[in-house]
Amino acid sequence: MTQFKQLLKKAHDKGLSPAASAHLDATRSIAALAVLLMHARHLFLSDWAQVQRKNIGLRLVYAASNFGHQAVIVFFVLSGFLIGPSVLRAIHTQRWSASRYFMRRFFRLEVVLFPALLLCAAWDLGGIHLFGLGGIYGGHETFYPVGYNIAARLSWPVFAGNAAFLQTIRLPTLGSDSPLWSLSNEFWYYMLFPSIAILASSFHRKRGRILYGILACFIAWFIGTSLLLYFPIWVIGTLVFYLPKWNRSGVLRVAMLAISAAVFGGTAILARLYWTNGLVADYSMSIAFAIFLYFLVNNTPTVSDMYSNIAHEMASSSYTLYVVHTPFLVFIAVWIGGRWTPTLLHVAYAILLVCAAWIYAHLIHMLFEAHTDQIRTWTERKLGMSAR
């Protein structure tokens, strides 16, 4: 228990430098782009095995767009790194409020998720109306990221279940928006982590700790083994926050950052191409990224204002991009009428569509995600929570 108190104190005392925050924003942006690139390549370009004229350029294009799942693991670690310490800090300072925490976490996800579900239904139903069920929408063409019957997943119960973060637990993801699978992980990890932390702390009365322990057991039972097995990956991000600061500078600091980046990149390649056990691959990825993250955020030199501004601007819409891009791209893929043979011109077309998806997501971000705090504050005020 003494060690846990010390851990909480570190959470209260430690903070991130502006340079470290900029690097985190850049990492989030790159991870979101990796997911977008992988989905766009699969939807618009033929599979590698079907490519007749292979060359080094195409190899690089296909290799660079092959790490979407690994990017989601990066998101899990980053989420634990950013959210876990704030929970422990609130517990240590005895300012923990379950209702306020729930509202913040719920609105952070839901303000974007609900419009994304409406947009998904609109794109998919519009596509079915225009193009019918003979291709992707009816499950007759099955390839990543929509290797299933999209029309069968368009119903009000599935919509409501996704809005309540029950996808992959009790229901499938809505329509063509397959990336929504990770949001149920995020939401329930948000709920599970503070329950366990309060159970292990001495800042709450015994009765309260017992109740949070019961809640933790219920959540673990409810979400099931498949989600629970990935919870430690989320926690790994939190643990990185408490490692002793790297106080070296100069050549050694740069060398360790380069080495950790190489280890992370090599692990990602091995996880994607060679390791058949998905859980082992994902845990290896999370540990390798955690090591890289540690050297990235500790004792980072100052960064330019341009770098910080670009990284922040790109990261600000990364969550919206993640949840809205797939139905948009699926609609365009069906409209085009088939995947292209990857010539230089077709690769250029695919890149333009990637840019279009990013612009589309940024517009949605400006309408909804950018106003998350205002929407949450207004709701809290209407519920009488602001006074408390």
C-alpha positions as CSV (number, residue, x, y, z in Angstrom):
1,M,0.0,0.0,0.0
2,T,2.9,2.4,0.7
3,Q,4.3,1.8,-2.8
4,F,0.9,2.6,-4.2
5,K,0.8,5.9,-2.3
6,Q,4.2,6.8,-3.7
7,L,2.9,6.0,-7.2
8,L,-0.1,8.3,-6.7
9,K,2.2,11.1,-5.4
10,K,4.3,10.8,-8.6
11,A,1.1,11.2,-10.6
12,H,0.4,14.4,-8.7
13,D,3.9,15.8,-9.1
14,K,4.9,14.8,-12.6
15,G,3.9,16.7,-15.8
16,L,4.7,16.8,-19.5
17,S,6.8,19.4,-21.3
18,P,5.3,21.3,-24.2
19,A,7.8,19.5,-26.5
20,A,6.6,16.1,-25.2
21,S,3.0,17.1,-25.8
22,A,3.9,18.1,-29.4
23,H,5.5,14.7,-29.9
24,L,2.4,12.9,-28.6
25,D,0.2,14.9,-31.0
26,A,2.5,14.0,-33.9
27,T,2.3,10.3,-32.8
28,R,-1.5,10.3,-32.7
29,S,-1.6,11.9,-36.1
30,I,0.7,9.3,-37.7
31,A,-1.2,6.5,-36.1
32,A,-4.5,7.8,-37.5
33,L,-2.9,8.2,-40.9
34,A,-1.7,4.6,-40.8
35,V,-5.2,3.4,-40.2
36,L,-6.6,5.6,-43.1
37,L,-3.8,4.5,-45.5
38,M,-4.4,0.8,-44.8
39,H,-8.1,1.0,-45.4
40,A,-7.7,3.2,-48.5
41,R,-5.2,0.8,-50.0
42,H,-7.4,-2.3,-49.5
43,L,-10.5,-0.5,-50.8
44,F,-8.9,1.1,-54.0
45,L,-5.9,-1.1,-55.0
46,S,-5.7,-4.8,-55.8
47,D,-4.2,-7.2,-53.3
48,W,-0.4,-7.6,-53.6
49,A,-0.8,-11.2,-54.8
50,Q,-2.8,-10.0,-57.8
51,V,-0.3,-7.4,-58.9
52,Q,1.4,-8.5,-62.1
53,R,4.1,-5.9,-62.4
54,K,5.8,-5.5,-59.1
55,N,8.5,-2.9,-58.5
56,I,10.3,-1.2,-55.6
57,G,7.9,1.7,-55.7
58,L,4.8,-0.4,-55.3
59,R,6.5,-2.5,-52.6
60,L,7.1,0.7,-50.6
61,V,3.5,1.8,-51.1
62,Y,2.1,-1.5,-50.0
63,A,4.5,-1.8,-47.1
64,A,3.8,1.7,-45.8
65,S,0.1,1.1,-45.8
66,N,0.2,-2.2,-43.9
67,F,0.2,-1.2,-40.3
68,G,-3.4,-0.1,-39.4
69,H,-3.9,-2.7,-36.7
70,Q,-0.5,-1.9,-35.1
71,A,-1.6,1.8,-35.1
72,V,-4.6,0.9,-33.0
73,I,-2.3,-0.8,-30.4
74,V,-0.4,2.5,-30.3
75,F,-3.6,4.3,-29.6
76,F,-4.3,2.0,-26.7
77,V,-0.9,2.7,-25.1
78,L,-1.2,6.4,-25.7
79,S,-4.7,6.4,-24.1
80,G,-3.3,4.7,-21.0
81,F,-0.4,7.1,-20.8
82,L,-2.7,10.1,-21.0
83,I,-5.8,9.0,-19.0
84,G,-4.4,6.7,-16.3
85,P,-2.2,9.3,-14.6
86,S,-5.0,11.8,-14.4
87,V,-7.1,9.2,-12.6
88,L,-4.4,8.5,-10.1
89,R,-3.8,12.2,-9.6
90,A,-7.4,12.8,-8.8
91,I,-7.4,9.9,-6.3
92,H,-4.2,11.1,-4.6
93,T,-5.5,14.7,-4.2
94,Q,-8.8,13.3,-3.0
95,R,-10.6,15.2,-5.8
96,W,-12.0,12.1,-7.4
97,S,-15.6,12.5,-8.7
98,A,-17.0,9.4,-10.4
99,S,-19.8,11.4,-12.0
100,R,-17.5,14.1,-13.4
101,Y,-15.0,11.5,-14.6
102,F,-17.8,9.6,-16.4
103,M,-19.2,12.7,-18.0
104,R,-15.7,13.7,-19.3
105,R,-14.9,10.3,-20.7
106,F,-18.4,9.6,-22.1
107,F,-18.7,13.0,-23.9
108,R,-15.1,12.7,-25.2
109,L,-16.1,9.6,-27.1
110,E,-19.9,10.1,-27.7
111,V,-19.8,13.7,-29.1
112,V,-18.0,12.2,-32.1
113,L,-19.4,8.7,-32.1
114,F,-23.1,9.6,-32.3
115,P,-22.7,11.8,-35.5
116,A,-20.3,9.1,-36.9
117,L,-23.0,6.5,-36.5
118,L,-25.6,8.7,-38.3
119,L,-23.1,9.4,-41.1
120,C,-22.3,5.7,-41.4
121,A,-26.0,4.9,-41.7
122,A,-26.4,7.7,-44.3
123,W,-23.4,6.6,-46.4
124,D,-24.3,2.9,-46.3
125,L,-28.1,3.3,-46.9
126,G,-27.4,5.8,-49.7
127,G,-24.9,3.4,-51.2
128,I,-27.3,0.5,-51.0
129,H,-30.1,2.6,-52.6
130,L,-27.8,3.7,-55.5
131,F,-25.7,0.6,-56.1
132,G,-27.7,-2.3,-54.7
133,L,-26.6,-5.3,-52.7
134,G,-24.6,-7.1,-55.4
135,G,-21.2,-6.1,-54.3
136,I,-19.6,-4.9,-51.0
137,Y,-22.8,-3.8,-49.3
138,G,-24.4,-7.2,-49.7
139,G,-21.3,-9.1,-48.7
140,H,-20.6,-10.5,-52.2
141,E,-17.2,-8.8,-52.3
142,T,-15.4,-9.4,-49.0
143,F,-12.1,-7.9,-48.3
144,Y,-10.5,-5.8,-45.5
145,P,-11.8,-3.7,-43.9
146,V,-15.4,-4.8,-44.7
147,G,-15.2,-8.6,-45.1
148,Y,-18.9,-9.1,-44.2
149,N,-22.4,-8.3,-45.2
150,I,-22.8,-4.6,-44.5
151,A,-26.5,-4.5,-45.0
152,A,-27.1,-7.1,-42.3
153,R,-25.4,-4.8,-39.7
154,L,-27.7,-1.8,-40.4
155,S,-30.5,-1.9,-37.8
156,W,-31.6,0.2,-34.9
157,P,-30.5,-2.3,-32.2
158,V,-27.0,-2.3,-33.7
159,F,-27.0,1.5,-33.9
160,A,-28.1,1.8,-30.2
161,G,-25.6,-0.8,-29.1
162,N,-22.7,0.9,-30.8
163,A,-23.8,4.2,-29.2
164,A,-23.6,2.5,-25.9
165,F,-20.2,0.9,-26.6
166,L,-21.5,-2.6,-26.9
167,Q,-19.9,-3.4,-30.2
168,T,-17.9,-6.6,-30.2
169,I,-19.3,-7.4,-26.8
170,R,-23.0,-8.0,-27.5
171,L,-23.4,-6.7,-31.1
172,P,-21.3,-6.1,-34.2
173,T,-20.0,-2.8,-35.4
174,L,-22.5,-0.7,-37.3
175,G,-22.6,-1.1,-41.1
176,S,-19.3,-0.5,-42.8
177,D,-17.7,1.3,-39.9
178,S,-15.5,-1.6,-38.8
179,P,-12.9,0.6,-36.9
180,L,-15.6,1.2,-34.2
181,W,-14.5,-2.1,-32.6
182,S,-11.8,-0.3,-30.6
183,L,-14.1,2.2,-29.0
184,S,-15.7,-0.4,-26.8
185,N,-12.3,-1.3,-25.6
186,E,-11.5,2.4,-24.8
187,F,-14.7,3.1,-23.0
188,W,-14.7,0.0,-20.8
189,Y,-11.0,0.5,-20.0
190,Y,-11.9,4.0,-18.9
191,M,-14.4,2.5,-16.5
192,L,-12.3,-0.5,-15.3
193,F,-9.1,1.4,-14.5
194,P,-10.4,3.8,-11.8
195,S,-12.4,0.9,-10.3
196,I,-9.2,-1.1,-9.8
197,A,-7.2,2.0,-8.7
198,I,-9.7,3.0,-6.0
199,L,-9.9,-0.6,-4.8
200,A,-6.1,-0.6,-4.4
201,S,-5.9,2.8,-2.7
202,S,-6.3,3.9,0.9
203,F,-7.9,7.2,0.2
204,H,-11.4,5.9,0.2
205,R,-13.4,4.3,2.9
206,K,-13.5,0.5,3.0
207,R,-17.2,0.4,2.0
208,G,-16.4,2.5,-1.1
209,R,-13.5,0.4,-2.0
210,I,-15.6,-2.8,-1.8
211,L,-18.2,-1.2,-4.1
212,Y,-15.6,-0.3,-6.6
213,G,-14.1,-3.8,-6.4
214,I,-17.6,-5.2,-7.1
215,L,-17.9,-2.8,-10.1
216,A,-14.5,-3.9,-11.4
217,C,-15.5,-7.6,-11.2
218,F,-18.8,-6.8,-13.0
219,I,-17.0,-4.9,-15.8
220,A,-14.5,-7.6,-16.2
221,W,-17.2,-10.2,-16.5
222,F,-19.4,-8.1,-18.8
223,I,-16.7,-7.2,-21.4
224,G,-15.4,-10.8,-21.6
225,T,-12.0,-12.3,-22.1
226,S,-11.3,-10.9,-25.5
227,L,-11.5,-7.3,-24.3
228,L,-10.0,-8.0,-20.9
229,L,-6.9,-9.6,-22.5
230,Y,-6.0,-6.2,-24.1
231,F,-6.5,-4.2,-20.9
232,P,-2.9,-4.7,-19.8
233,I,-1.8,-3.1,-23.1
234,W,-3.7,0.0,-22.0
235,V,-2.2,-0.1,-18.5
236,I,1.3,-0.4,-20.0
237,G,0.9,3.2,-21.2
238,T,0.1,4.4,-17.7
239,L,3.2,2.6,-16.3
240,V,5.4,4.4,-18.8
241,F,4.4,7.7,-17.1
242,Y,6.0,6.6,-13.8
243,L,9.4,5.4,-15.0
244,P,12.3,7.5,-13.7
245,K,13.2,10.4,-16.0
246,W,16.0,9.9,-18.5
247,N,18.4,12.6,-17.4
248,R,21.0,12.1,-20.1
249,S,21.5,14.6,-22.9
250,G,23.4,15.0,-26.1
251,V,24.5,12.1,-28.2
252,L,23.4,9.4,-25.8
253,R,19.9,10.8,-25.7
254,V,19.7,10.8,-29.5
255,A,21.2,7.4,-29.7
256,M,18.7,5.8,-27.3
257,L,15.8,7.5,-29.1
258,A,17.0,6.1,-32.4
259,I,17.6,2.7,-31.0
260,S,14.1,2.5,-29.4
261,A,12.6,3.8,-32.7
262,A,14.4,1.0,-34.6
263,V,13.2,-1.6,-32.1
264,F,9.7,-0.3,-32.3
265,G,9.8,-0.3,-36.1
266,G,11.3,-3.8,-36.3
267,T,8.8,-5.2,-33.9
268,A,5.9,-3.7,-35.9
269,I,7.3,-5.4,-39.1
270,L,7.7,-8.7,-37.3
271,A,4.2,-8.4,-35.8
272,R,2.6,-7.7,-39.1
273,L,4.4,-10.1,-41.4
274,Y,5.6,-13.1,-39.4
275,W,4.0,-13.6,-36.0
276,T,0.9,-15.6,-36.3
277,N,-0.2,-15.3,-32.7
278,G,-2.1,-12.0,-32.6
279,L,-2.0,-11.6,-28.9
280,V,1.8,-12.1,-28.7
281,A,2.3,-9.8,-31.6
282,D,0.1,-7.0,-30.0
283,Y,1.8,-7.3,-26.6
284,S,5.2,-7.2,-28.2
285,M,4.1,-4.1,-30.2
286,S,2.8,-2.4,-27.1
287,I,6.0,-3.0,-25.1
288,A,8.2,-1.8,-28.0
289,F,6.2,1.3,-28.4
290,A,6.2,1.9,-24.7
291,I,10.0,1.9,-24.7
292,F,10.0,4.3,-27.7
293,L,7.4,6.5,-26.0
294,Y,9.5,6.7,-22.8
295,F,12.5,8.1,-24.7
296,L,10.3,10.3,-26.8
297,V,8.7,12.2,-24.0
298,N,11.6,12.4,-21.5
299,N,14.1,15.2,-21.8
300,T,13.0,16.1,-25.3
301,P,14.6,19.3,-26.6
302,T,12.4,22.3,-27.4
303,V,10.6,22.1,-30.7
304,S,9.6,24.9,-33.1
305,D,6.2,26.6,-32.9
306,M,5.5,25.4,-36.4
307,Y,6.0,21.8,-35.5
308,S,3.9,22.1,-32.4
309,N,1.1,23.9,-34.2
310,I,1.0,21.4,-37.1
311,A,1.1,18.4,-34.8
312,H,-1.7,19.8,-32.6
313,E,-3.8,20.7,-35.6
314,M,-3.4,17.2,-37.2
315,A,-4.0,15.4,-33.9
316,S,-7.1,17.5,-33.0
317,S,-9.1,15.7,-35.6
318,S,-7.4,12.3,-35.4
319,Y,-10.3,10.7,-33.4
320,T,-12.9,12.0,-35.8
321,L,-10.8,10.8,-38.7
322,Y,-10.6,7.3,-37.2
323,V,-14.4,6.9,-36.7
324,V,-15.8,8.5,-39.9
325,H,-13.5,7.7,-42.8
326,T,-14.4,4.1,-43.6
327,P,-18.1,4.5,-44.7
328,F,-17.0,7.5,-46.8
329,L,-14.3,5.5,-48.5
330,V,-16.5,2.4,-49.0
331,F,-19.1,4.5,-50.7
332,I,-16.5,5.9,-53.1
333,A,-15.0,2.4,-53.7
334,V,-18.4,1.0,-54.7
335,W,-19.1,4.1,-56.9
336,I,-15.8,3.6,-58.7
337,G,-16.9,0.0,-59.4
338,G,-13.9,-2.1,-58.4
339,R,-10.3,-1.9,-57.2
340,W,-7.6,-0.5,-59.5
341,T,-4.5,-2.2,-60.8
342,P,-1.8,-0.3,-58.9
343,T,-0.3,1.9,-61.7
344,L,1.4,5.2,-60.8
345,L,-1.8,7.1,-61.9
346,H,-4.0,4.9,-59.7
347,V,-1.8,5.3,-56.7
348,A,-2.0,9.0,-57.2
349,Y,-5.8,8.7,-57.3
350,A,-5.8,6.8,-54.1
351,I,-3.6,9.4,-52.4
352,L,-6.1,12.1,-53.5
353,L,-8.9,10.1,-52.0
354,V,-6.9,9.8,-48.8
355,C,-6.6,13.6,-48.7
356,A,-10.3,13.9,-49.4
357,A,-11.1,11.6,-46.5
358,W,-8.9,13.7,-44.2
359,I,-10.6,17.0,-45.3
360,Y,-14.0,15.4,-44.8
361,A,-13.0,14.2,-41.3
362,H,-11.7,17.7,-40.4
363,L,-14.9,19.3,-41.4
364,I,-16.8,16.8,-39.2
365,H,-14.3,17.6,-36.4
366,M,-15.1,21.3,-36.7
367,L,-18.8,20.6,-36.3
368,F,-18.6,18.2,-33.4
369,E,-15.3,17.2,-31.8
370,A,-14.1,20.8,-31.6
371,H,-17.1,21.6,-29.4
372,T,-16.8,18.7,-27.0
373,D,-16.0,20.8,-23.9
374,Q,-18.9,23.2,-24.6
375,I,-21.4,20.4,-25.1
376,R,-20.2,18.6,-21.9
377,T,-20.3,21.8,-19.8
378,W,-23.8,22.7,-21.0
379,T,-25.0,19.2,-20.2
380,E,-23.3,19.3,-16.7
381,R,-25.0,22.6,-16.0
382,K,-28.4,21.3,-17.1
383,L,-27.9,18.3,-14.7
384,G,-26.8,20.6,-11.9
385,M,-23.3,19.2,-11.8
386,S,-21.4,22.5,-12.3
387,A,-22.1,23.7,-8.7
388,R,-20.5,20.6,-7.3
